[in-house]
């Protein structure tokens, strides 16, 4: 498969678009296959929109508004994926009362395709997370948590491959080290595996064995740190088969996706949509007949 450095930074890439603003996104030629990736992260049980007195977040967010926006985009382009980068739980009384049931049921109604697991998704313990899985009509992908000695064993996937308009899209998940962030009693015998090593292996398998045209990592490592801690930026630089990293954990509001050169000197997009469901991340990929890739990135205000 031919790949070239990809990103077509248009004016739309820096726009904050409301529900009625999507027409300003310039779509590629009809001869190209068009894949839309929508994403959220760190929603933290925010079901309702912020009120009019909430400062810079006033009148933003809310699951119902997000559902309307997602359906509008799906009508524009049926070849759409909806993904989440973790920390679905914890942050409002809805989690305290329902324990995550409502969050998973609503995500299922919105037809999420896949999600990864964040540290706060263990806040009711690994048993609490497991108890809510029947309410999730989507798969959890997490590659570097070994659940083999826990109740979660066999209930997550290392990766999942989707096909949209003949384009094979591999999605896998990478989680942050839980020790030090989460009480040991909550994640029990979950083993943390090296994220760079695992991401290298899984992305190579997706590219070379599963013949994926696009490889997406759902990461809950965090965008970037001043310390030596592994982040999305470091992961992008240290691997060579990932096209897009959708991040979480650090609640980073990016004006547009960051472009990082990977180990093979190819471009990787790193994106994150802040937190609390205030914005919906959107990446549009265009593949020509030779599978050369271009992409547009935009952040959409949920209002």
HUHU-V563887 format. One record per backbone hydrogen bond with DSSP energy under -1.0 kcal/mol. NH is the residue of the N-H (numbers start at 0). CO is the residue of the C=O. If there is no record, write none. Layout:
<<NH | CO> <NH | CO>>
This chain:
<<7 | 294> <9 | 7> <12 | 9> <13 | 10> <14 | 11> <16 | 298> <20 | 17> <23 | 20> <24 | 21> <31 | 28> <32 | 286> <34 | 284> <35 | 78> <36 | 282> <37 | 80> <38 | 280> <39 | 82> <41 | 85> <43 | 86> <44 | 87> <45 | 42> <46 | 44> <49 | 59> <53 | 50> <56 | 53> <57 | 54> <59 | 56> <60 | 301> <62 | 46> <65 | 61> <66 | 62> <67 | 63> <68 | 64> <69 | 65> <70 | 66> <71 | 67> <72 | 68> <73 | 69> <74 | 70> <75 | 71> <76 | 72> <79 | 77> <80 | 35> <82 | 37> <83 | 113> <84 | 39> <94 | 91> <95 | 91> <96 | 92> <97 | 93> <98 | 94> <100 | 97> <103 | 99> <104 | 100> <105 | 101> <106 | 102> <107 | 103> <108 | 104> <109 | 105> <111 | 106> <112 | 81> <113 | 81> <114 | 138> <115 | 83> <120 | 117> <121 | 118> <122 | 119> <124 | 121> <125 | 185> <128 | 124> <129 | 125> <130 | 126> <132 | 129> <134 | 131> <135 | 132> <138 | 112> <140 | 114> <141 | 156> <142 | 172> <145 | 190> <149 | 146> <152 | 149> <154 | 151> <156 | 139> <159 | 170> <161 | 168> <163 | 166> <166 | 163> <168 | 161> <169 | 213> <170 | 159> <171 | 215> <173 | 217> <180 | 177> <181 | 177> <185 | 182> <186 | 182> <187 | 183> <189 | 186> <190 | 145> <192 | 143> <197 | 193> <198 | 194> <199 | 195> <200 | 196> <201 | 197> <202 | 198> <203 | 199> <204 | 200> <205 | 201> <206 | 202> <207 | 203> <208 | 204> <209 | 204> <211 | 205> <212 | 167> <213 | 167> <215 | 169> <216 | 243> <217 | 171> <218 | 245> <219 | 173> <231 | 221> <232 | 222> <234 | 230> <235 | 231> <236 | 232> <237 | 233> <242 | 214> <243 | 214> <244 | 268> <245 | 216> <246 | 270> <249 | 247> <253 | 271> <257 | 269> <259 | 267> <261 | 265> <262 | 238> <264 | 261> <267 | 259> <268 | 242> <269 | 257> <270 | 244> <273 | 251> <275 | 41> <277 | 274> <279 | 299> <280 | 38> <281 | 297> <282 | 36> <283 | 295> <284 | 34> <285 | 293> <286 | 32> <287 | 291> <290 | 287> <293 | 285> <295 | 283> <297 | 281> <299 | 279> <300 | 16> <301 | 277> <302 | 300>>
